Amino acid sequence: MERIPNPELDRIILNHLSDLYKLKEKRDKIHLSTLVSCLTRSFFDRMQDIEPTDRELMLFSLGFALQDVLTPQEATLPVFWKDGVVFSPDFFLPYGKEYCEIKTTRASLKKNKIALPEAWVEYIMGGCYIRDILQYQLSSLHILGSYNPPFPELYSETLVFTQEELQSNWDRLMERKVVFEKALADNQPPTPFQFCKEWECKNCRHKIQCEALTMLAQIEERKNEADTNSK
């Protein structure tokens, strides 16, 4: 048997996934995920035409595809607004009046020892605040599960918050919204590496731009210092 790489077929499939899940479309509104994610990246995604990398296409497509499969048939997909922010829960179960989020992760599942990603919690708390509720349903599909050998495993739980937690989280998101809206108005990206979580930069397609902007800012700062000292 001879095995011959077929990158053309890869491209056909990736383009199909991109079209199916509209991964190249720009958002013209401020979504809850916009404020939870890196603000600099959110700015570049809206203002520039840099397409997602193949790695991003695969990661986003995997998440959307599994969400489609796992969403119950009777679920609805509502959209809500609050304070100029759009919120779209993964699905709503009408018979239990429950809002649900589906997440996928490569992290191994160890029951009672699950550390939820900070971004997941911030997003869900934002959704709770918008809907004026204190609890939310989360289903996490752990691709590697907790078995040996690894096997996918689903773990669902109810997250319960206090009103103080929700208010504090929302206040922080509103501060980020002010930063993002000013960036859009000035057509200048938020300061790189300042409004993000460290892991977001690892595979970001905009990282080179952020590094370049940071370098230019440092050069300008040194120039201003030199001008000040020479006076």
Secondary structure, 3 states (H helix, E strand, C coil): CCCCCCHHHHHHHHHHHHHHCCCCCCCCCCEHHHHHCCHHHHHHHHHCCCCCCHHHHHHHHHHHHHHHHHCCCCCECCCEEECCEEECCCEEECCCCEEEEEEEECCCCCCCCCCCCHHHHHHHHHHHHHHCCCEEEEEEEECCCCCCCCCCEEEEEEEECCHHHHHHHHHHHHHHHHHHHHHHHHCCCCCCCCCCCHHHHCCCCCHHHHHHHHHHHHHHHHHHHHHHHCC
